[in-house]
Amino acid sequence: MAAITDVLSIKPFSRREIEAILDLSETFEDFARGKKESNLLASKVLCTLFYEPSTRTRLSFESAILRLGGKLMSVADAMTTSSAWKGESLGDTVRTIENYADVIAIRHPVAGSAEEAAKYASIPILNAGDDANEHPTQALLDLLTIRRERRRIDGLRIAVVGDHKYSRVTKSLSYALANYDVNVILVNPPALALSRDVLEDVKRGRATFEETDDIQKALGKADVVYIFRIQKERLPASEYERVKGAYVIDRAMLEKVGREITVMHPMPRIDELSEDVDSYPGACYFRQSFNGVMVRMALLALVLGKAKI
Ligand code: NCD
């Protein structure tokens, strides 16, 4: 398979490449848990360049490089603490950072920023989320989570409940799932539907996609439910007022189905997933955020030429 130099979008990855990345990720489990030590990325420096808030994505990238023996420069609030605040362009910023680091994980509030950074940088760029566009490393950890929780991906019915209009998570996940023989049920209030262009695009793959606004009905058909928050910071305020609280999953809704469903959430959770689900046997969102460390270890090793698929 061709060497992976950047991870900007999930779209260019074939099913074979995705499976190989997930297999490689699994080999890092003991290192991700701190049970074994590794020097695989010794002498390598990761810069996490985050212009938007993050807990899991930034810290799991940082855990990944540190647990593989590498080093880290963390810019957690680049909008106010880097020269972006003075008006420096992204191109100039990344051409500076490449003098100090070997790889950059970037999160940015403008769609296309990771690609823009990659145009200028001679070191690998990993897209950690660019506005409502893509979040490819999240999609990979989501697939790994489905595979670990359900032992397979093909054949599953996956309900994805949320703000498909403004979320990058659902776009990358939809493109990733399009490589599998799955039935994806997109659940959302009509105002938060997935863009028609993206829907048409993903429908060209192996998965089938349907849409509904009836959560309970979708749960009744699903093996996996993936729920995520309304992207408040990306919605015009008046639009947010109309849709806030529009969907919620609680334990009673899951119990009503009468069989165990795998419950995923990229986090952060606001009010769409009740805390009474945390003790439900299928709830796996904290395991899901652990899986991010393994996937990001694999991606760092790949783009730094220290692993092959
Ligand atoms: C997501 C994101 O930043 O897009 N969080 C994450 O990376 N785990 C989801 C969200 O913010 O809703």
Residues whose N, C-alpha, C, O or C-beta is under 5 A from the ligand:
A	BS01	NCD	R56 T57 G129 V169 R229 P266 M267 P268
